[in-house]
């Protein structure tokens, strides 16, 4: 198991759907197609959650798919 934090900067997100098209375990869309972290805490500017599982590579793949770099994945 690996502990890591996934954060979406919703001010930067362009709603391209790239992250949640790549990884539905960590990312989903809101009603405006902007990204949210699944099960995370979300406000107007960011969505974030700490995970403790073996899916770090999936989260990183989703983050790399973002064309504007709105997603950070940080191992804790």
JOQUIVEN-V123961 format. One record per residue. N is the residue number from 1. SS is DSSP state (a for helix, b for strand, c for the rest). OMEGA is omega in whole degrees, -180 to 180 (999 if undefined). D_FIRST is the distance of its C-alpha to the first C-alpha in Angstrom with 2 decimals. Layout:
BEGIN
n=N ss=SS omega=OMEGA d_first=D_FIRST
n=N ss=SS omega=OMEGA d_first=D_FIRST
END
This chain:
BEGIN
n=1 ss=c omega=180 d_first=0.00
n=2 ss=b omega=177 d_first=3.77
n=3 ss=b omega=-179 d_first=6.77
n=4 ss=b omega=-180 d_first=9.79
n=5 ss=b omega=177 d_first=13.26
n=6 ss=b omega=180 d_first=15.40
n=7 ss=b omega=174 d_first=19.13
n=8 ss=b omega=174 d_first=22.16
n=9 ss=b omega=-174 d_first=25.47
n=10 ss=c omega=175 d_first=27.76
n=11 ss=c omega=-179 d_first=30.86
n=12 ss=c omega=-177 d_first=30.05
n=13 ss=c omega=179 d_first=28.80
n=14 ss=c omega=178 d_first=31.60
n=15 ss=c omega=179 d_first=30.39
n=16 ss=c omega=180 d_first=30.33
n=17 ss=c omega=-176 d_first=27.71
n=18 ss=a omega=-176 d_first=25.94
n=19 ss=a omega=-177 d_first=22.41
n=20 ss=a omega=169 d_first=22.43
n=21 ss=a omega=-180 d_first=24.38
n=22 ss=a omega=-174 d_first=21.57
n=23 ss=c omega=179 d_first=18.51
n=24 ss=c omega=177 d_first=19.26
n=25 ss=c omega=-175 d_first=15.74
n=26 ss=c omega=-172 d_first=15.79
n=27 ss=b omega=173 d_first=19.54
n=28 ss=b omega=-179 d_first=22.77
n=29 ss=b omega=170 d_first=26.37
n=30 ss=c omega=-177 d_first=28.67
n=31 ss=c omega=178 d_first=32.34
n=32 ss=c omega=-180 d_first=33.25
n=33 ss=c omega=174 d_first=30.53
n=34 ss=c omega=-174 d_first=28.75
n=35 ss=b omega=173 d_first=24.98
n=36 ss=b omega=171 d_first=22.85
n=37 ss=b omega=-179 d_first=19.13
n=38 ss=c omega=179 d_first=18.43
n=39 ss=c omega=-176 d_first=18.35
n=40 ss=c omega=174 d_first=18.92
n=41 ss=b omega=-173 d_first=21.77
n=42 ss=b omega=169 d_first=24.59
n=43 ss=c omega=-176 d_first=27.99
n=44 ss=c omega=-173 d_first=30.57
n=45 ss=c omega=-179 d_first=29.02
n=46 ss=b omega=174 d_first=25.23
n=47 ss=b omega=-174 d_first=22.36
n=48 ss=b omega=176 d_first=18.98
n=49 ss=b omega=173 d_first=15.76
n=50 ss=b omega=178 d_first=12.53
n=51 ss=b omega=176 d_first=9.46
n=52 ss=b omega=-176 d_first=6.07
n=53 ss=b omega=-179 d_first=4.65
n=54 ss=c omega=-175 d_first=5.03
n=55 ss=c omega=-180 d_first=8.52
n=56 ss=a omega=-179 d_first=9.17
n=57 ss=a omega=178 d_first=11.94
n=58 ss=a omega=179 d_first=13.57
n=59 ss=a omega=179 d_first=13.85
n=60 ss=a omega=177 d_first=15.34
n=61 ss=a omega=177 d_first=17.67
n=62 ss=a omega=179 d_first=18.93
n=63 ss=a omega=-180 d_first=19.56
n=64 ss=a omega=179 d_first=21.43
n=65 ss=a omega=-178 d_first=23.53
n=66 ss=c omega=-176 d_first=25.01
n=67 ss=c omega=-179 d_first=28.46
n=68 ss=c omega=177 d_first=28.96
n=69 ss=c omega=-178 d_first=25.67
n=70 ss=c omega=-173 d_first=25.19
n=71 ss=b omega=172 d_first=21.36
n=72 ss=b omega=175 d_first=19.09
n=73 ss=b omega=-175 d_first=15.36
n=74 ss=b omega=175 d_first=14.36
n=75 ss=b omega=-178 d_first=11.26
n=76 ss=c omega=999 d_first=11.49
END
